[in-house]
Amino acid sequence: MHVALACLTADADAAPLPEAVDEVRVADGAVETVWADGARTRITFEPVEVRHTER
């Protein structure tokens, strides 16, 4: 599985991408990103679903 992170903002003060993510986990056909603020985004592929939970 290949996972990529892109910044879609024109904000000059946006955090650098390496500082925005604490951890990326890949397991059981899913990708979970743990953001620096403690929020989590989980993407599954069968079925396709995106879940985001705030800290």
Buried (B, 14 or more C-beta within 10 A) or exposed (E): EEEEEEEEEEEEEEEEEEEBBEEEEEEEEBBBBBBEEEEBBBBBEEEEEEEEEEE
